[in-house]
Amino acid sequence: MKKILIIGYVWPEPNSSAAGSHMMSILRLYKQQNWQVEFATPAQATEHMIDLANEGISSQSIALNCDSFDTYITQYQPDIVMFDRFMMEEQFGWRVEKNCPNALKILDTEDLQCLRNARHQAHKTGGKFTQADLFSDLAKREIAAILRCDISLIISSFEMELLVNTFKVDASLLHLLPFMVDLEKCPAKTTPFSDRKHFMTIGNFRHAPNWDVVLTLQKIWPLIRKQIPEAELHIYGSYPPPKATALHNPKTGFLIKGWAENAFSVMEESRICLAPIRFGAGIKGKLLDAMIMQTPSITTSLGSEGMHDQEPWPGFIADDMTEFIEAAVKLYNDEQAWLDAQQNGTALLHARYDSEVIGAKLITKITEVEENLDQHRLNNFTGAMLKHHTMMSTKYMSQWIAAKNKNV
């Protein structure tokens, strides 16, 4: 039986974040291949973490900067190791290389951290996003991790193009893996237009782009409410901080709902999903959930980035907030426009997010690279160079910390 080890940045929380949901879809895909799947992480347990044992997945707590990981992975001897975000490859990649040199190494980027961070910095300064912002020290670290791995999973077509055309990463090292949706489990019919009411948005409050969405909605909501006095805006998300709950205002219909036990249920109850996303990266789980529950959405061009191409958006895309408000009011009141948007969402799901098609392509990619691993690595000279001892500052820093901790 093939053994795969996933080294997680955090314990998966599929009901809290798109990243957690995406991770679980990958783990379940591996289980479907009858592989032995183990999830290990140095993160602390959380209240919303999934019970991996119920999924038939074993788990293990591991320590940062500690030689105990060497013993652990030597005993486990995985055939494949997948790192959850580049920070885990930085921390554990060299140890995997030392103890399991023949293991296939996969990096699940989730989204490009360097892109998200660069956009965030540009947004905070009010400046235009530039290549200089993108080519940061964070980017050097992330791209180096991509080059050291055999396959990197990239969540959006936009990020694939960025890596190939701007960072000049060889396409053979990359694999496009958007969110995987089991279309057979998607509802054929959901609550009709006439029985739905109110607007909603959802997202982990700890994620900076999501918090910015809340602040943006706070500014524009009075202008929407003025035209639809009976409407409310329901804001869901895990880990709402006091600064968020302080915005709760029943008089204006601006309601901070916090944790949603079932994101699909609250999505289906609402008529419109609002997502005025101004920075970030990857593809947006809330917008995919909206398509699944046949809830039209209004977002920005950045929000829809990498989620569609020629396919019409299931709602409206507006970067100007005046246009965003107009679109929200129109879609809320116009049933035919709402139904058309709903149909566009279903078509987009089938065109781009079919888990059977996407999952089969990933397993094929893994199999092809495994069968030609030596040549695959020979073709990646830059990656080999980055694994050379002169480039391994992370390795020696970790060894220094480990030695220091032994003497404490």
Secondary structure, DSSP 8 states (H G I E B T S, - for coil): --EEEEE-SS---TTT-HHHHHHHHHHHHHHHTT-EEEEEESS---TT---GGGGT-EEEE--TT-THHHHHHHHH--SEEEEESHHHHHHHHHHHHHH-TTSEEEEE-SS-HHHHHHHHHHHHHT----HHHHSSHHHHHHHHHHHHSSEEEE--HHHHHIIIIIS---GGGEEE----B-GGGS-SS---GGG--SEEEE--TTSHHHHHHHHHHHHHHHHHHHHSTT--EEEE-SS--HHHHTT-BTTTTEEEEE--S-HHHHHHH-SEEEE---S--S--HHHHHHHHTT--EEE-TTTSTTT-SSS--SEEE-SSHHHHHHHHHHHHH-HHHHHHHHHHHHHHHHHH-BHHHHHHHHHHHHHHHHHTHHHHHHT-HHHHHHTSGGG-HHHHHHHHHHHHHHT-
